[in-house]
Amino acid sequence: MLQIFQKLKLMYITEIPKINKNGKDYIAYRIDFVETKLSKEVQNLEENMEEDKEEALGDIIKAIIDTRDTYENFYNSVEDD
């Protein structure tokens, strides 16, 4: 969800590199700012969305799946103590 909000420019997020208790690197997120309305750019995209909706939704879904796969690979690689 954070990626969707960031892509729509509704949130500004900072990635913070950290290390977990097992010594593995991971990325934490800090929400810096939340917009209360869509930007002009996104409003223009919304107007043209009917023509490009399948491509736009496909890009968003691909980004979500790529992120999910990254997290799954990370959490599956963490050894239990």
N, C-alpha and C positions, 0 to 999 in steps of 0.2 A: 504494500500500500504506500509505503514511503516513496518508492520509486515513481509510482503513478503521480502522487502529489508533487514530487519534484519535477517530473517531466511536464506537468501542467503548470508549473511555476506557481503553485499554491503554497509551497514550503521551500525554505532554503535550509539545507542540511549540510553539516560538516562531518566528514568522515574522520574518525580518530583511530589510528592504529593502536592496538593493545595486545597484551599477551595474557592468555588464560593461565589457570593454575597448573596445567600440564605443559606449559612452556610453548604452546602453539600460538601463532599470530592470528589475530582476527581484527575485524573492523567494527568499531562501535559508532553510533550515530548520535549527533547532537542536533536538535532542531533549533535553528537560530531565529527563524522568523516564519510566521504563518500569515499568508495573504487572506483577505476577507472577500475578495472577488477575483474572477478570472482576468488575466492580463489581456490587453488588446490583441496581442499575437494569438493567444489561445481562442479568443472570441472570433477572430478571423478564421482560424482553423475550424472552429465549430460550424461556421457558415458553409464552409467547403467540405465538411465532413461527409455529407451524403454521397458525394462523388468518390471520396477517398477513404471511406470508413473501413472497408475491409483491410486495406493496406495499413492504415493507422492502427487499427486494433491488432493486426498481426504483429506489428512492431512492438506494441506494448506487451502483448502476450509473450512474445519471444524474449523480451527483456526480463519479464517476471520468471519465466521458465529457466533462463540462464542463471539468474540470481538464486533461484530455488536449488538448482543443481549444484551450484557452488557451495551453498550452505550445507546441503546434504552430504556432499563429498567431504567437507570439513568435519562435520559432526560424526560422520561414519569413520573418519580416520583418527578420532580422538580415542586414546587408549584409556580404559578404566583403571583406576588405581586400586 
